[in-house]
Amino acid sequence: MFKPVLSACLIVAFSSVASEARPYRIHQAPECNVTMPCDLSYSQTRRERIPRSSLISRSSLQAYRATQLTVTDAGGAATASIAEARIVGSRPAGCPSSFCGCGAALRVFGRIVPELNHAANWLRFPRTSPAPGMVAARRGHVFVLEQHLGGDTWLAYDANSGGHATRMHARSLRGYTIVNPRGGSVT
């Protein structure tokens, strides 16, 4: 008698969980997205259910980003738009699956430097001010500075910038430490 009752309870429990399946929205820092990824492995994220009617299409999201994320110069003229971001490659051969450090090493040194595959190891280089060829680093992500666009925004060579792609796009330096990879050795 006990086994049939237990089996019936388990069936009811599993079927009710499946019937309540809805998409979840994961709450992360607002600055973390495809154009500015964050490695949040060290923090807890919170999930909440969202109704299906509030989901928006990918094309409308891209159109919104194209109108909202524009870099302007001091006169207010648009100098670069996120819509101008271009994919320049994918994961380079020989690089690990988390390849931002490896891609930055290839860009800066022209070869894979295994010690620099881990993004936090870039912080061992001496600090410097932003300039082309310098590297913006933090625990979890690095990218190479290419051209100043205004304020704290730079055109960046950004390996593993989201979707396993390498992009050239506008990036803010907020939250990053600028290092000179030619100013010392990694030990």
C-alpha positions in Angstrom: 0.0 0.0 0.0 2.9 2.4 0.8 4.6 2.1 -2.6 1.5 3.0 -4.7 0.8 6.0 -2.5 4.4 7.2 -2.7 4.5 6.7 -6.5 1.3 8.7 -6.9 2.7 11.6 -4.7 5.9 11.7 -6.8 3.9 11.7 -10.1 1.8 14.6 -8.8 4.8 16.5 -7.6 6.8 16.1 -10.9 3.8 16.9 -13.1 3.0 20.1 -11.2 6.6 21.3 -11.5 6.5 20.8 -15.3 3.2 22.6 -15.7 4.6 25.7 -13.9 7.7 26.0 -16.2 8.1 29.6 -17.3 11.1 31.6 -18.5 13.3 33.1 -15.8 15.1 36.5 -15.9 18.5 36.4 -14.1 19.3 39.6 -12.3 22.8 40.8 -12.9 24.6 44.0 -12.7 23.0 46.4 -15.2 26.3 47.1 -17.0 26.7 43.4 -17.8 25.4 42.4 -21.2 26.6 41.1 -24.6 28.6 44.3 -25.3 30.1 44.3 -21.8 30.2 40.8 -20.4 30.8 40.1 -16.8 32.2 37.0 -15.2 29.8 36.8 -12.2 31.1 33.4 -11.1 32.0 34.9 -7.7 28.5 36.3 -7.0 25.0 35.0 -6.5 22.4 35.8 -9.1 18.7 35.9 -8.3 16.2 34.3 -10.6 12.6 35.4 -10.9 9.8 34.2 -13.1 8.6 36.6 -15.8 5.3 36.3 -17.8 5.6 35.3 -21.4 3.9 38.5 -22.6 6.8 40.6 -21.3 9.4 38.9 -23.4 10.7 41.1 -26.3 12.0 40.0 -29.7 15.8 40.0 -30.4 15.3 42.5 -33.3 13.5 45.0 -31.1 16.2 44.7 -28.5 18.9 45.4 -31.1 17.0 48.4 -32.5 16.7 49.8 -28.9 20.4 49.3 -28.2 21.4 51.0 -31.5 19.4 54.1 -30.5 20.4 54.2 -26.9 24.1 53.3 -26.8 25.8 56.0 -28.7 29.2 57.7 -27.8 29.3 61.4 -28.3 32.2 63.9 -28.5 32.3 67.1 -26.5 30.2 68.9 -29.1 27.4 66.3 -28.9 28.1 64.8 -32.3 27.9 61.0 -32.5 31.3 59.5 -33.0 30.6 55.8 -32.7 27.5 53.6 -32.2 27.1 50.2 -30.8 25.5 49.3 -34.1 29.0 49.8 -35.6 30.5 47.0 -33.5 31.8 44.3 -35.7 32.7 40.7 -35.1 36.3 40.2 -36.1 36.7 36.5 -35.2 35.8 33.7 -32.8 37.9 31.6 -30.4 41.5 31.4 -31.7 42.9 27.9 -32.2 44.8 26.8 -29.1 42.9 29.1 -26.7 40.7 27.8 -23.8 37.0 28.2 -23.8 37.3 31.4 -21.7 39.6 33.1 -24.2 39.6 36.8 -23.4 43.1 36.7 -21.9 44.4 34.4 -24.6 42.9 36.6 -27.4 44.4 39.7 -25.8 47.9 38.1 -25.6 47.6 37.2 -29.3 46.7 40.8 -30.1 49.5 42.3 -27.9 52.3 39.8 -28.2 51.4 37.9 -31.4 51.4 34.6 -29.6 49.6 32.7 -26.9 51.1 33.3 -23.4 49.6 30.5 -21.2 50.0 32.5 -18.0 47.8 35.2 -19.4 44.9 32.9 -20.3 43.6 33.7 -16.8 42.3 37.3 -16.9 43.4 38.1 -13.3 47.0 37.5 -14.2 47.0 40.6 -16.4 46.7 42.7 -13.2 50.4 41.8 -12.5 51.5 44.2 -15.1 52.3 47.8 -14.1 49.5 50.3 -13.9 49.3 53.1 -16.5 47.0 55.6 -18.0 44.7 54.7 -21.0 46.5 54.7 -24.4 46.3 52.6 -27.6 47.9 49.2 -27.0 47.3 49.2 -23.3 45.0 46.6 -21.7 41.9 47.1 -19.5 41.9 44.3 -17.0 39.8 43.0 -14.0 39.2 39.6 -12.5 37.1 37.8 -15.1 37.8 39.9 -18.3 40.4 41.8 -20.3 40.4 43.7 -23.5 42.9 45.7 -25.6 42.5 49.5 -26.1 42.7 50.6 -29.7 41.4 54.1 -30.0 39.9 56.8 -27.6 36.3 57.7 -28.5 35.6 60.2 -25.7 35.3 60.3 -21.9 36.0 56.8 -20.5 34.9 55.1 -23.8 37.5 53.4 -26.0 37.3 51.3 -29.2 38.4 47.9 -27.9 39.7 44.6 -29.3 37.5 42.4 -27.1 38.1 38.7 -27.3 35.2 36.6 -25.9 32.9 39.6 -25.8 29.8 37.5 -25.8 28.5 34.7 -27.9 32.0 33.2 -28.2 33.0 36.1 -30.6 35.8 38.6 -30.8 34.6 42.1 -31.5 35.9 45.6 -32.2 33.5 47.8 -30.3 33.1 50.7 -27.9 33.8 49.8 -24.3 33.7 51.8 -21.1 36.8 51.6 -18.8 34.6 51.8 -15.6 35.6 49.0 -13.3 38.8 48.1 -15.1 42.4 48.7 -14.3 44.6 49.9 -17.1 47.9 48.0 -17.4 51.0 48.2 -19.6 51.7 44.7 -20.9 55.1 45.8 -22.2 56.1 47.3 -18.9 57.2 44.1 -17.2 57.0 40.4 -17.2 54.4 38.0 -15.8 56.0 35.9 -13.0 
